[in-house]
């Protein structure tokens, strides 16, 4: 997350248990409180660039061209340490997506449409593909579906054209969206993506655009003078339709809807080594019936976690809020637990510490599927990428029985 997700060096096995019941340390109160320093700007509609000349599709109309792997193969990735009795679902990408070093998965969300359950996963491009920005993946996860575990990558685009594009040819109308895409939330057909220093970018899943013109060189994006659409040889693009700037709460490493469906919660990623003196916080933003973040009633919490310096909850990759409790996907702790320096940390407002559980190496964001009481997450690293995994793959999607963590 935020490029340097894991410190991973010098980790020692301290013999901690899977639940690691916390010891009390003296630090900040950690209670949810009104945050008058944080504010949300009004929603900015950026959708005019697609108001004419484009036709739209929704998720059920897409051709999904890749096949994921189900079964229990996901437990074979490096650092997967979830107790067997807590596992409920698991998915591995096809070989190309599992091992590519050009894209890294980060955020996760989900929804149902016409009786089909879908997952969405966000990725950011890196190295030689960095100019392509970010993408999402739509995955059919309904076992009864004829398209079970098939998926399709969709390029994220936005209206601001770069003045001097590097590495590709930029045409008109739309351009790649170069964000880390660290977290995602879904609400009423809208997709909300955390944007590290801005706040929240919004996409309408009923406005997916099919790109009819192929690009065998994969180095063109936008709409040319003849009306041809290009997207680095992606078949579909999802255009940004708006955004909301959030002040004094960045960096935004993740975003998720609370279980009650009344607030969006964001988290700040700071590593536990380089940023030991910083106190990461999480923020709750009330929303209206249309999903717009409101500028009143904003709250913040500074979760504690005694694994990190000064008892701060560092390495926050994912957030889930229920009542006065928060579940945090945290990476980069200074201790190993069954091959991983990540933890799922459960924090109750005002407590002296978190209760911690085993969590896979390289774990990222969180998504709660209420219909099944599943808590979903994913891991990010390709071979030779993490601090510990060496040449082994550390990339999968998984769900646990949330009841075991409440």
C-alpha positions as CSV (number, residue, x, y, z in Angstrom):
1,X,0.0,0.0,0.0
2,X,1.3,3.5,-0.9
3,X,4.1,1.7,-2.7
4,X,6.0,0.5,0.4
5,X,3.3,-1.6,2.0
6,X,5.5,-3.9,4.1
7,X,8.6,-3.4,6.0
8,X,9.1,-7.1,6.7
9,X,12.8,-6.8,7.6
10,X,14.1,-8.1,10.9
11,X,10.8,-9.9,11.8
12,X,11.1,-12.3,14.7
13,X,8.7,-15.1,15.7
14,X,7.6,-14.1,19.1
15,X,5.3,-17.1,19.7
16,X,2.1,-15.0,19.6
17,X,-1.1,-16.9,19.4
18,X,-3.7,-16.6,16.7
19,X,-5.8,-14.3,18.7
20,X,-3.0,-12.5,20.5
21,X,-5.1,-11.1,23.3
22,X,-3.7,-7.6,23.9
23,X,-1.8,-6.1,26.8
24,X,-2.8,-2.6,28.0
25,X,-0.5,0.2,27.1
26,X,-0.8,3.9,28.0
27,X,-1.5,6.1,24.9
28,X,-4.2,8.1,23.3
29,X,-7.9,7.6,24.3
30,X,-8.9,6.1,21.0
31,X,-12.5,7.0,21.3
32,X,-14.7,8.1,18.4
33,X,-15.1,11.8,18.6
34,X,-16.3,14.7,16.4
35,X,-13.4,15.9,14.2
36,X,-13.8,19.6,13.5
37,X,-10.4,19.8,11.7
38,X,-11.6,17.5,8.9
39,X,-13.9,18.7,6.2
40,X,-15.5,17.5,3.0
41,X,-15.9,19.7,-0.1
42,X,-19.1,19.5,-2.1
43,X,-19.3,16.8,-4.8
44,X,-17.8,17.7,-8.1
45,X,-19.5,16.3,-11.2
46,X,-16.8,15.4,-13.8
47,X,-19.1,13.4,-16.1
48,X,-19.7,16.0,-18.9
49,X,-16.9,14.5,-21.0
50,X,-19.0,11.3,-21.6
51,X,-22.4,13.0,-22.0
52,X,-22.4,12.6,-25.7
53,X,-20.8,10.3,-28.2
54,X,-20.6,7.2,-25.9
55,X,-22.9,4.3,-25.2
56,X,-22.9,2.5,-21.9
57,X,-23.0,-1.0,-20.5
58,X,-23.5,-2.4,-17.0
59,X,-21.6,-5.3,-15.3
60,X,-24.0,-8.0,-16.4
61,X,-23.4,-7.1,-20.0
62,X,-19.6,-7.5,-20.1
63,X,-17.8,-10.4,-21.7
64,X,-15.5,-11.9,-19.1
65,X,-12.5,-13.4,-20.8
66,X,-10.3,-14.8,-18.0
67,X,-10.8,-17.8,-15.7
68,X,-9.9,-17.7,-12.0
69,X,-9.2,-20.8,-9.9
70,X,-11.4,-21.9,-6.9
71,X,-11.1,-24.9,-4.6
72,X,-8.4,-24.8,-2.0
73,X,-5.4,-23.8,-4.2
74,X,-5.5,-20.3,-2.7
75,X,-4.1,-21.6,0.6
76,X,-0.9,-22.5,-1.2
77,X,0.3,-18.9,-1.7
78,X,3.1,-17.7,0.5
79,X,2.1,-16.6,4.0
80,X,-1.5,-17.8,3.9
81,X,-2.1,-18.5,7.6
82,X,-5.8,-18.4,8.2
83,X,-7.0,-21.2,10.5
84,X,-8.8,-23.8,8.5
85,X,-12.0,-23.6,10.5
86,X,-12.3,-19.9,9.7
87,X,-11.9,-20.2,5.9
88,X,-15.1,-20.0,3.7
89,X,-14.0,-19.0,0.2
90,X,-10.8,-18.6,-1.8
91,X,-9.8,-17.5,-5.3
92,X,-6.6,-17.5,-7.3
93,X,-6.0,-15.5,-10.4
94,X,-4.9,-17.1,-13.7
95,X,-1.2,-17.5,-14.0
96,X,-0.5,-14.2,-15.9
97,X,-2.4,-12.1,-13.3
98,X,-1.0,-14.1,-10.4
99,X,2.6,-13.4,-11.4
100,X,2.6,-10.1,-13.2
101,X,5.0,-7.5,-11.8
102,X,3.3,-4.7,-13.8
103,X,0.1,-4.6,-11.8
104,X,-0.7,-5.0,-8.1
105,X,-4.1,-5.6,-6.6
106,X,-5.2,-3.4,-3.7
107,X,-8.9,-2.7,-3.0
108,X,-11.9,-5.0,-2.8
109,X,-15.6,-4.5,-2.9
110,X,-18.7,-6.4,-4.0
111,X,-22.3,-6.4,-4.9
112,X,-25.2,-8.5,-6.4
113,X,-27.1,-7.9,-9.6
114,X,-29.8,-10.1,-11.2
115,X,-29.0,-12.8,-8.7
116,X,-25.3,-12.9,-9.5
117,X,-22.7,-12.0,-6.9
118,X,-19.7,-10.0,-8.0
119,X,-16.4,-9.0,-6.5
120,X,-14.5,-5.9,-7.7
121,X,-10.7,-5.6,-7.2
122,X,-8.6,-2.5,-7.9
123,X,-5.1,-2.5,-9.2
124,X,-2.4,0.1,-9.8
125,X,0.1,-0.1,-12.6
126,X,3.9,0.1,-12.0
127,X,7.3,0.0,-13.7
128,X,7.0,-0.2,-17.5
129,X,3.2,-0.1,-17.3
130,X,2.9,2.8,-14.9
131,X,1.5,5.1,-17.6
132,X,-1.7,2.9,-17.7
133,X,-2.7,4.2,-14.3
134,X,-5.2,1.9,-12.6
135,X,-7.9,-0.7,-13.3
136,X,-10.6,-2.7,-11.7
137,X,-11.5,-6.4,-12.1
138,X,-15.1,-7.7,-12.2
139,X,-15.4,-11.3,-11.0
140,X,-18.4,-13.5,-11.0
141,X,-18.4,-15.4,-7.7
142,X,-21.8,-17.2,-7.8
143,X,-21.2,-21.0,-7.9
144,X,-24.5,-21.5,-9.7
145,X,-23.6,-19.1,-12.5
146,X,-22.5,-20.4,-15.9
147,X,-19.7,-17.8,-15.8
148,X,-18.5,-18.8,-12.3
149,X,-15.1,-17.4,-11.5
150,X,-14.7,-15.7,-14.9
151,X,-13.4,-12.1,-14.8
152,X,-12.6,-9.1,-16.9
153,X,-10.1,-6.2,-16.3
154,X,-11.5,-2.7,-16.9
155,X,-9.3,0.4,-17.3
156,X,-10.2,3.4,-15.1
157,X,-10.2,6.7,-17.0
158,X,-10.9,10.4,-16.3
159,X,-11.3,13.6,-18.2
160,X,-8.0,15.4,-17.4
161,X,-5.7,14.9,-20.3
162,X,-1.9,15.1,-19.5
163,X,0.0,17.9,-21.1
164,X,3.0,15.7,-21.9
165,X,2.1,12.0,-21.9
166,X,5.1,9.7,-21.5
167,X,5.2,6.2,-22.9
168,X,2.0,6.3,-25.0
169,X,-0.1,8.3,-27.4
170,X,-2.9,10.4,-25.8
171,X,-5.9,11.3,-27.8
172,X,-9.0,13.3,-26.7
173,X,-12.0,12.9,-24.3
174,X,-10.4,10.6,-21.6
175,X,-7.1,9.6,-20.2
176,X,-5.7,7.0,-17.7
177,X,-6.4,7.6,-14.0
178,X,-3.1,7.4,-12.2
179,X,-4.0,6.6,-8.6
180,X,-2.9,3.9,-6.2
181,X,-6.5,2.7,-5.9
182,X,-5.8,1.4,-2.4
183,X,-9.4,0.8,-1.4
184,X,-12.9,0.6,-2.8
185,X,-16.5,0.8,-1.6
186,X,-19.8,0.1,-3.4
187,X,-23.1,1.9,-2.8
188,X,-26.1,2.0,-5.1
189,X,-24.3,1.1,-8.4
190,X,-21.5,3.6,-7.6
191,X,-17.9,2.7,-7.0
192,X,-15.9,4.8,-4.5
193,X,-12.1,4.6,-4.8
194,X,-9.8,6.1,-2.2
195,X,-7.4,8.6,-3.8
196,X,-4.3,9.0,-1.7
197,X,-4.1,12.8,-1.3
198,X,-7.5,13.9,-2.8
199,X,-10.2,11.9,-1.0
200,X,-12.7,9.9,-2.9
201,X,-13.2,9.4,-6.7
202,X,-16.6,8.2,-7.9
203,X,-17.6,5.9,-10.8
204,X,-20.9,4.8,-12.1
205,X,-21.0,1.0,-12.8
206,X,-23.9,1.6,-15.3
207,X,-21.6,3.7,-17.5
208,X,-19.0,1.2,-18.6
209,X,-17.8,2.0,-22.1
210,X,-16.8,-0.7,-24.7
211,X,-13.7,0.2,-26.7
212,X,-14.3,-1.2,-30.1
213,X,-10.9,-0.4,-31.7
214,X,-8.1,-2.7,-30.9
215,X,-4.6,-1.4,-30.1
216,X,-2.1,-4.2,-30.9
217,X,0.8,-1.9,-29.6
218,X,-1.1,-1.2,-26.3
219,X,0.2,2.4,-26.3
220,X,-2.8,4.5,-27.2
221,X,-5.6,6.0,-25.0
222,X,-8.5,8.3,-25.7
223,X,-10.8,9.1,-28.6
224,X,-9.1,10.1,-31.9
225,X,-10.3,12.6,-34.5
226,X,-12.2,9.9,-36.3
227,X,-14.1,8.8,-33.2
228,X,-12.1,5.7,-32.6
229,X,-11.7,4.7,-29.0
230,X,-8.4,3.4,-27.5
231,X,-7.5,2.0,-24.1
232,X,-4.2,0.2,-24.3
233,X,-6.0,-2.8,-25.8
234,X,-8.4,-3.0,-22.9
235,X,-11.9,-3.8,-24.2
236,X,-13.7,-1.7,-21.5
237,X,-13.2,1.5,-19.7
238,X,-14.9,2.8,-16.6
239,X,-14.9,6.7,-16.5
240,X,-14.8,8.7,-13.4
241,X,-18.0,10.6,-13.0
242,X,-17.1,12.8,-9.9
243,X,-15.1,13.3,-6.8
244,X,-15.1,14.7,-3.3
245,X,-12.0,16.3,-1.8
246,X,-11.5,15.6,1.9
247,X,-9.4,18.0,3.9
248,X,-6.9,17.1,6.7
249,X,-7.5,13.4,6.7
250,X,-5.0,12.1,4.1
251,X,-3.3,9.9,3.1
252,X,-6.3,7.9,2.2
253,X,-5.2,4.2,2.0
254,X,-8.6,2.6,2.0
255,X,-12.4,3.2,2.1
256,X,-15.3,1.0,3.0
257,X,-19.0,1.3,3.9
258,X,-19.8,0.5,7.5
259,X,-22.0,-2.5,8.1
260,X,-25.0,-0.3,8.9
261,X,-24.7,1.4,5.5
262,X,-24.7,4.9,7.0
263,X,-21.1,6.0,6.8
264,X,-18.0,5.7,4.7
265,X,-14.8,5.0,6.7
266,X,-11.3,5.8,5.5
267,X,-7.9,4.9,7.0
268,X,-4.4,6.4,6.9
269,X,-1.4,4.2,6.0
270,X,1.8,5.0,7.8
271,X,4.5,2.3,8.2
272,X,5.5,1.3,11.7
273,X,9.2,2.0,11.2
274,X,9.7,5.1,9.2
275,X,6.6,6.8,10.6
276,X,6.7,5.6,14.2
277,X,6.0,9.0,15.7
278,X,2.8,9.5,13.6
279,X,-0.6,8.5,15.0
280,X,-2.6,7.1,12.1
281,X,-6.4,7.7,12.3
282,X,-9.6,6.4,10.8
283,X,-12.4,8.7,9.8
284,X,-16.2,8.2,9.5
285,X,-18.1,10.3,7.1
286,X,-22.0,10.4,7.1
287,X,-23.5,10.2,3.7
288,X,-26.8,11.2,2.1
289,X,-29.3,8.9,0.3
290,X,-27.3,9.3,-3.0
291,X,-24.0,8.4,-1.4
292,X,-22.5,11.8,-1.2
293,X,-20.2,12.4,1.8
294,X,-21.5,15.0,4.2
295,X,-19.6,17.8,5.9
296,X,-21.2,17.4,9.3
297,X,-21.0,14.7,11.8
298,X,-17.5,13.6,10.8
299,X,-15.8,11.4,13.5
300,X,-12.3,10.1,13.9
301,X,-10.6,7.4,16.0
302,X,-7.0,6.7,16.7
303,X,-6.8,2.9,17.1
304,X,-4.2,1.4,19.3
305,X,-2.0,-1.6,18.5
306,X,0.8,-2.6,20.9
307,X,2.7,-4.4,18.2
308,X,3.8,-1.0,16.8
309,X,5.8,1.8,18.3
310,X,4.0,4.1,20.7
311,X,1.0,1.7,20.6
312,X,-0.2,3.2,17.3
313,X,-2.1,1.1,14.7
314,X,0.3,1.4,11.8
315,X,0.2,-0.2,8.4
316,X,-3.5,0.2,8.0
317,X,-4.5,-1.4,4.6
318,X,-8.2,-2.0,5.2
319,X,-11.0,-0.8,7.5
320,X,-14.4,-2.2,8.4
321,X,-16.6,-0.5,10.9
322,X,-19.5,-2.0,12.9
323,X,-21.0,-0.1,15.8
324,X,-18.2,1.1,18.0
325,X,-15.8,-1.5,16.7
326,X,-13.3,-1.4,13.8
327,X,-11.5,-4.2,12.1
328,X,-8.2,-3.2,10.6
329,X,-6.1,-5.1,8.1
330,X,-2.6,-4.1,9.2
331,X,0.8,-5.1,7.7
332,X,4.4,-4.7,8.5
333,X,4.3,-5.5,12.2
334,X,7.7,-6.3,13.9
335,X,6.6,-9.9,14.7
336,X,5.7,-12.9,12.7
337,X,2.6,-15.1,13.2
338,X,2.6,-18.3,11.3
339,X,4.7,-16.8,8.4
340,X,3.1,-13.4,8.2
341,X,3.8,-10.0,9.7
342,X,0.2,-8.9,8.9
343,X,-2.7,-9.0,11.4
344,X,-6.4,-8.5,11.4
345,X,-6.8,-6.2,14.4
346,X,-10.2,-5.7,16.1
347,X,-10.4,-2.4,18.0
348,X,-13.2,-1.2,20.3
349,X,-13.4,2.6,20.8
350,X,-11.6,3.7,23.9
351,X,-9.8,0.3,24.5
352,X,-6.2,0.2,25.5
353,X,-5.2,-2.1,22.6
354,X,-6.5,-4.3,19.8
355,X,-7.4,-8.0,19.8
356,X,-5.3,-9.5,16.9
357,X,-5.8,-12.5,14.7
358,X,-3.6,-14.2,12.1
359,X,-3.8,-12.6,8.7
360,X,-2.0,-13.4,5.5
361,X,1.2,-11.9,4.4
362,X,0.7,-8.9,2.1
363,X,-3.0,-8.5,3.0
364,X,-4.8,-5.5,1.7
365,X,-8.3,-4.0,2.0
366,X,-11.5,-5.4,3.5
367,X,-15.0,-6.0,2.3
368,X,-18.0,-7.3,4.3
369,X,-20.5,-9.4,2.4
370,X,-23.5,-9.1,4.7
371,X,-25.7,-11.7,3.1
372,X,-23.3,-14.5,4.0
373,X,-21.5,-12.8,7.0
374,X,-18.2,-13.1,5.0
375,X,-15.2,-10.9,5.5
376,X,-13.2,-10.7,2.2
377,X,-9.7,-9.6,1.7
378,X,-6.8,-10.1,-0.8
379,X,-3.0,-10.3,-0.9
380,X,-0.9,-8.3,-3.3
381,X,2.6,-9.6,-4.1
382,X,4.0,-11.3,-7.2
383,X,7.1,-13.5,-6.9
384,X,10.3,-11.7,-5.9
385,X,8.3,-8.7,-4.7
386,X,7.7,-9.0,-0.9
387,X,10.3,-8.7,1.8
388,X,9.9,-12.4,2.6
389,X,8.2,-14.3,-0.2
390,X,11.2,-14.6,-2.4
391,X,10.3,-16.4,-5.7
392,X,6.9,-17.5,-4.3
393,X,3.5,-16.2,-5.3
394,X,1.7,-14.2,-2.7
395,X,-1.5,-13.2,-4.5
396,X,-5.0,-14.5,-3.8
397,X,-8.5,-13.4,-2.7
398,X,-10.1,-15.0,0.3
399,X,-13.1,-14.8,2.7
400,X,-13.4,-15.8,6.3
401,X,-16.4,-16.4,8.6
402,X,-16.8,-12.9,10.2
403,X,-18.5,-14.5,13.2
404,X,-15.1,-15.9,14.2
405,X,-13.7,-12.4,14.5
406,X,-16.4,-10.6,16.3
